[in-house]
Amino acid sequence: MINLDKITNVYLSSNYTDLRKAIDGLSIIVETEFELDLFEPSLFIFCNKAKNKIKILHFDNGFWLYYRRLEQGKFKWPSSQDEIYNISFDELKWLINGHELRLKERKFKDIKQLDFY
């Protein structure tokens, strides 16, 4: 069963990645280039050079590898190179749905959850 409730971080690589890599190849990138703990409750997101495919690596008592390919259009991927972004889960949803992420200047602050009685 896929359990995304315990996700604490979502890391996005701005570099283009050869998506022929599977779990082992992507996990080496996370450990060597990102220098992050592969087994923490996080998602690691990679994109190809054409910006029409992404892979998401996730560990939850075993590895999950999510894959999405667009038939038309491209993902609005960050243009900077050699950076790792820690984005929110909502920003990941925006990215997957085709919206642009403003990672340098975030104009809007997070909305605090309100308690309604």
N, C-alpha and C positions, 0 to 999 in steps of 0.2 A: 504494500500500500504506500502510495506517495504521501509523505508527510512534510509539508512546507511550513507548518505552523511554528516550528522551532528555529527557523532561519534567522540568524542574527546579523549577517553581513551579505551584501551582494557586491562582488568585485567584477569590474568590467575592464577588459584589456583594450586599450586603444590601438594596439598593434594589430596588423592583419595576421591571421593564423592559418596555416595549412590545415584545412578541416578534414583531410584524409586521416589525421591523427585520431586515435580512439582514446579510450580512458587512460591507458598507460602513457601515451604521448602527451596528452593534456595535463596529466598529473605531474609529469616532469617539469612542464612549463610553470605550473603553480609553485612547485617547490624551489626551482632554481631561479627563475626570472622574477616571480612575484615575491619570493621568500616568505610565503605564508604557510600556515598549517593546513594541510589538505583535509584533515579530519575534523576541523571545526564545523559547526553547523552553518555553512555558507554556500552560496552559489558563485561559480566562477564562469564568466561569460566570454566567449570568443567569437570573432566574426571573420569571414573570408575576405579576400581582396575585392571581390566584386560587390560586396556588401549586400548580398541577397541570401546568405545562409548564416545561421548562428548555431553554436553548440553551447550547452550549459552543463557544467559538471557539478555534481552534488553527491555528498557522502551521507548516507543514513543507514548504518548497519550494512553497508555494501554501497557500491558506486551506482549512481544513476547518470545517464547521459541523455539529455534532451536535445532534440534537433529540430530546427525550423527552417524551411526553405520557402522563399517567396517566389511565386510564379511570375509576378509582375512587380516592378518597382524595386526599391532598395531600402534597407534600414538606414535611418539617419544616424550614422555612427560618428563618434567624436573624431575630428580631423587631426588632433595632436598625436604625436608618436611617442612611444616609450613611456606611457603613463598608465597607472592603475587607478581607477576611480572606485570609490566606495559609494555606491548609490543606494537609494531606498528601494524597497520592494515595489512601491507604487511607480517609481521612475522606471523600473524594469518593465512593468506593465505598459507604461507609455511608450517605451522604446519598441517593444514587441508589436504594439498597435500602430506604429508608424509615426509617432510624434518625436520631435527633436528634443534632446536633453540639453539644457543650458548648464554645463558643469562648471564653468569658470565663475559666472555670476548668477547665483540663484536669487531671482527677484522676489520670490515668495517664500516666506517662512512657513514652517510646518504648522498646520492648524491643530490646536490643542483639542483633544476630544472633550466634548461638553457632556455633562451629566444632566439628563432631562428627568424630571420627576413626573 
